[in-house]
Amino acid sequence: MGAFDFEYRTFYTWDHSTNWDLGQPGIRLGGCHEPYDKPPGAFVEDYTRLIDFMAALGLNHVIIWGALRDAHGGAEALRRLVDYGSANGVRVAPGVGVNCYGGTYYEGDSEFSLPNLLRRRPDLAAVDEEGNPRIDAANPRRSIACPRKEEVVAWTLRSMRWLMETVGPTAIHFETGDYGVCHCPACSKTGPRGKRVSDEDMAEIMPPVVAEVRSFGTDCWLSYNHYTGYTREMMDRKPAFAREIPDDVICKWGVSWMLAPELTRPPEQGWDRTESMLSDLRPPTATNMAHLHFATGWWNCSPRGTLEIARFFEGVPLIKQVGFQGLCTHGEESDMNPAHELNYHVYAALAEKADAGPEDVAARSVGALYGDEDLAARLLTAFRKKRVPAGLPPEVAKAAALAEGQTKVRLNWMTFEIQRLAERARKRRS
């Protein structure tokens, strides 16, 4: 592998639903704010396998939500993964909630677990429009702290020092929350408060956190979620968070709905409107990552197990043209699922070369998976163009009959997938 078009080539994961060792009990499929039901050792085993897979494909950055839990070894287990990732060219980024998502230590007996802080000091919780504390008794992991309480800010900065001194991660991913904001008098003074997210909170609370981490050195990739796509208004008038957060911190944008407006999240759920991604519409931030939710089951996007290589082929060249430096998609499902495996290989090939065509992708890795580089290229072309040549389905069926091992499994699955594609194409024509 040579030079890459995207510097940051990322998988986004939750610990409880990252399933790369399929022999482990307690598997969950998706969700957030969930408990960890696997045995403690499963965490390191799942992510070790995932890191091996990423390294083989040239992916270099994995975000782990729930990275710090007593249930799977806490700081010691995370340190092991950070070290293993570093040895294999993959930066391991614990997800850190700033006033949300469990804080720095997602769940367990730690002073830097947000549910523990709010249990001790409920007066530090965010409040809703009626002044009720945003403490979720049924699921404390969903509780939210007020971003402007001095005690909360100081606690967050202490937690950053603890994280850097105790774990020493090579990357950190921050989120300021997408499931509620604080409506206390101090927060309300910043302007209109959205239902889910606040750009004003992001602008105020992220710079001190970044500065605290940077005091330990600069060789730690820092990223944060904006949750939505960017707009022409943002491009024409740079919002405060784009001015205040340092330019070298990666802003991860939810671009799925810019690329596929038909999947836009319902506005009644509190999401801002989506604008289509256009080549002359640029994000207002200097360093950017595009988060693709396709085949994840999240927010109106396609379910897990959906083959989404057409969207990757269509979207990634435009993402590169717009000027993004990073790509992100979910990497929770094992490559034993043929749809996810093919999605991952196409994603990785496009992360290396944004305008890679089916022949390039087949030559890079997919041809070896399917036992025939030319056949793999024609299959990828069919899905990219959403059109199936008449002779392709029987050729795939014949190849499946002759194949062995995992190649046979892939081709058997492909016989059904290519027939489904042909049927969808017939329906479009009729």
Secondary structure, 3 states (H helix, E strand, C coil): CCCCCCCEEEEEEEHHHCECCCCCCCCCCCCCCCCCCCCCCHHHHHHHHHHHHHHHHCCCEEEEECCCEHHHCHHHHHHHHHHHHHHCCCEEEEEEECCCCCECCCECCCCCEHHHHHHHCHHHECECCCCCECCCCCCHHHCCECCCCHHHHHHHHHHHHHHHHHCCCCEEEEECCCCCCCCCHHHHCCCCCCCCCCHHHHHHHHHHHHHHHHCCCCCCEEEEECCCCCCHHHHHCCCHHHHHCCCCCEEEEECHHHHCHHHCCCHHHCCCCCCCCCCCCCCCCCCEEEEECCCCCCCCCCCCCCCCHHHHHHHHHHHHHHCCCEEEEECCECCCCHHHHHHHHHHHHHHHCCCCCHHHHHHHHHHHHHCCHHHHHHHHHHHHHCCCCCCHHHHHHHHHHHCCHHHHHHHHHHHHHHHHHHHHHHHHHC
